[in-house]
C-alpha cells in the first residue's frame, strides 16, 4: 500500500498532538486518525464520512471538549 498523505484539521493547535488527521487512499476511501494515536486508524467510505460531518454540523452530535 502506498504511503498516505495526512492532513491536520484547521482547528489543530499549532504543533500540539491533539487533532484529527485525514487521508485518502488511491481508491478514495477516507482514513481518519487522532494525531496523538497515529497507529489507530479508522477507514470508512466517503458517504459515511459525509453523513458524520453533516450530523456534527447539524448539532445532532455534540463535540466533546477536554
N, C-alpha and C positions, 0 to 999 in steps of 0.2 A: 504494500500500500504506500502511496506517495505521502510525503510529509504534509501535514495540514498547516495552513497559514491562519493562525489565531488572531482575532481582533478583539480588543478590550472594549468594554462598554464605555460610552462617552461620559457616563456617570462615575467612572472609577476615580479614586483619589490619588492622583499622581502615581508614584511608584508603589503604593500600598498593594498588598496581595489580598484584596477583598472585593473583587469584581467578577462579573460574568464575562466569559470569553466565548466567541462564536467562530466556527469554521465550517466550511462546506467541503465535502469530498468530491472527487471527479464526477460522481453520479448525481450530485446536487443535494445529497442528504445533509441536513444541518447536524452539527456536533456542538454540544454545549458543555462547558465546564466552569468551575469556580477557580479563580487563579490561585487560591491558597491550597487547593487539592487537585492539581492538574492531571493526576493519574485517573481520577474518576470522571468519566466522560459519558454523557447521555447522547445517544444517536436517535434521531426522530425523523419525521417526514416534514416537508415544507408546510403541508396542510395542518398538521398537528401543532407545529410551532406557531403558525398564523392564528390558530384558534386560541392558543395560550396567550399570545400577545394581545389579541382583541379582548379576551376576558380580563386581563390585567388593566388594559386601557379603559375598559368599561366599568372598572371597580368591582367586578364580580369576584375578584381575588384580591385581597389586601396584601400589600407588600409588608414584609416583616423587617423591622429595623432592630439592630442590636443595641 
